[in-house]
Amino acid sequence: MTSTEKLYQEDPYMKECRAIVTGIADHGVILDRSVFYCQGGGQPGDTGVLALTDGRLLKVANTITQQETGEQLHVLDGDEALPALGVEVTARIDWDRRYGFMRMHSCMHMLCAVIDAPVTGGSVSEGRARLDFDLPEPIDKAEVTEALNRLIQQDKPRHFKWITDEELQSQQDLVRTMSVSPPAGQGRVRLVEFEGIDLQPCGGTHVARSGEIGPVRVCKIEKKGKQNRRVIVEFA
C-alpha cells in the first residue's frame, strides 16, 4: 500500500506542495505527500519538477505506481541526479497539461451520461479522449456531439463523496466500466458526481464545474468488434 498522501484526490487544483523524500527506486522519487497524479484509470501520470532548496530543479517525466511495492513513484527525466533521503522538495506539476486532462476526463463522465451503455475501455490524452461502449447499434456523431455540449453548458458542479469498499460492493450499479476495476482496496472509494448528470467511482482528476470543459466535438466513432463502439472526442 502506498505511503504517499495523494493531495490531488481532495483538491485537483493544487499545483504544488512541499514534501519530504521518503524513498528512491528505479530512478524515481517517493514522497510523503504529492500533488502529482499517478497514472491509472486511463489518465496519464503528471509531469513537472521537484524543486530542491539549493535551487536545483529535477524534471519529473512521469508518475507511476511501482509494481513491487505499490508506492507512487515520481520518475525523473534522463540523467537527473537523485536527491538524498529526507530532504525537502517542492513538488510542482505541469499545470496546463494536467488541467487539459481534468477537462477531458470530466468530459468522459458527460459522455457516460449521453450514451447509456456499459464502458469496455477508455483513455485520456492531450486534447482528446476515447471511451469504448458495449453497444451493438450505430450511433450518430452529430447527435452525440450536440447532447454532450448541451450537458457541458449546464455548468453543473462536481462533488467528491467517499464510500467504503463494502458499500461499493453492494451498489454495483454505480460501476460503469467493464474493463477497469474501480479504485478500491484502500478501505474507501471516491465517487465523482456531476450534479444531476453522472455519479460513478473514479480516482482521476476533474474540473469543479462541467462548464470548465468547454466546447467539444465527437471526431470519430469506430466499430471495434461485433458489439463495441469507440467514441473519440476532442476539444472544439
Buried (B, 14 or more C-beta within 10 A) or exposed (E): EBBBBBBBBEEBEBEBBEBEBBBBBEBBBBBBBBBBBBBBBBBBBBBBBBBBEEEEBBBBBBBBBBEEBEBBBBBBEEEBEEBEEEBEBBBBBBBEBBBBBBBBBBBBBBBBBBBEBBBBBBBBBEEBBBBBBBBEEEBEBEEBBEBBBEBBEBEBEBEBEEBEEEEBEEEEEBBBBEEBEBBBEEEBBBBBBBEEBBBBBBBBBBBBBBEBBBEBBBBEBEEEEEBBBBBBBBBE
